[in-house]
Every structure is written in structure tokens, then in C-alpha cells.
Amino acid sequence: MTALCTFFAIVVSADIIRLQSPAFNGFYIKCLGPLMRTSEITKWNGVIPYLFGIIFVLAFYPREIVLISVLT
């Protein structure tokens, strides 16, 4: 869970910087653009709500529910 929270913090930080800095956004798109949807180039990355949902489920629900919700 600690690794997941760390990865979430890195992704959120990178997105904040990316959306504020056009130069960093260009570098980010050059490196990770093929993994992104075209709508995510000027908006928040879709990984952020997904990671938040996984962290939320891991924190508040039993393991069986976590497994089913993540696999679904």
C-alpha cells in the first residue's frame, strides 16, 4: 500500500507540473504520449482517479471485496 501511495503522489505531482509548464508537458508527452489518450494531453491523467479508487478500496474494505473490485 505504501508503494501504491508513493506512485500516486508521483503521478499527481507530475500532472500538476505538466499542466503548469508547457516545456515539461512537451517532454512528458514525448516520453509517455503513446500511453495516453488524446483527451488527456490537456487534462488530468486518467490514472489518477483509478489509483485513488484502488487506494480507497484497499484502505476501507476487506481483501475479498478489494480483489473483486480491482478485477472488475
C-alpha positions as CSV (number, residue, x, y, z in Angstrom):
1,M,0.0,0.0,0.0
2,T,2.9,2.3,0.7
3,A,4.3,1.8,-2.8
4,L,0.9,2.5,-4.3
5,C,0.5,5.7,-2.3
6,T,4.0,6.8,-3.3
7,F,3.3,6.1,-7.0
8,F,0.0,8.0,-6.7
9,A,1.9,11.0,-5.2
10,I,4.4,10.9,-8.1
11,V,1.7,10.8,-10.7
12,V,-0.3,13.6,-9.2
13,S,2.9,15.7,-8.8
14,A,3.9,15.1,-12.4
15,D,0.5,16.0,-13.7
16,I,0.4,19.3,-11.7
17,I,3.8,20.2,-13.1
18,R,2.8,19.1,-16.5
19,L,-0.3,21.2,-16.6
20,Q,1.5,24.3,-15.3
21,S,4.6,24.1,-17.5
22,P,4.3,23.8,-21.3
23,A,8.0,22.8,-21.6
24,F,7.6,19.9,-19.2
25,N,4.3,19.0,-20.8
26,G,6.1,18.7,-24.2
27,F,8.8,16.4,-22.6
28,Y,6.1,14.4,-20.8
29,I,4.1,13.9,-24.0
30,K,7.2,13.0,-25.9
31,C,8.1,10.2,-23.4
32,L,4.6,9.0,-22.3
33,G,2.4,10.3,-25.0
34,P,1.8,6.9,-26.7
35,L,0.4,5.6,-23.4
36,M,-2.1,8.5,-23.0
37,R,-5.4,9.2,-24.6
38,T,-5.5,12.2,-26.8
39,S,-8.0,13.9,-24.4
40,E,-5.5,13.6,-21.6
41,I,-2.9,15.8,-23.2
42,T,-4.5,19.0,-21.9
43,K,-6.4,17.5,-18.9
44,W,-5.7,15.3,-15.8
45,N,-4.3,11.9,-16.4
46,G,-6.9,9.0,-16.2
47,V,-4.5,7.0,-14.0
48,I,-5.2,9.4,-11.1
49,P,-8.8,8.5,-10.3
50,Y,-8.0,4.8,-10.9
51,L,-5.2,4.8,-8.4
52,F,-7.3,6.8,-5.9
53,G,-10.1,4.3,-6.2
54,I,-7.7,1.4,-5.6
55,I,-6.2,3.1,-2.6
56,F,-9.6,3.9,-1.2
57,V,-10.8,0.3,-1.6
58,L,-7.6,-1.1,-0.1
59,A,-7.9,1.2,2.9
60,F,-11.6,0.6,3.8
61,Y,-12.7,-2.8,2.6
62,P,-11.9,-6.5,3.2
63,R,-9.5,-8.3,0.9
64,E,-12.2,-10.2,-0.9
65,I,-14.0,-7.0,-1.9
66,V,-10.7,-5.4,-2.9
67,L,-9.9,-8.3,-5.2
68,I,-13.3,-8.3,-6.9
69,S,-13.5,-4.5,-7.3
70,V,-10.0,-4.3,-8.8
71,L,-10.5,-7.2,-11.2
72,T,-13.8,-5.7,-12.3
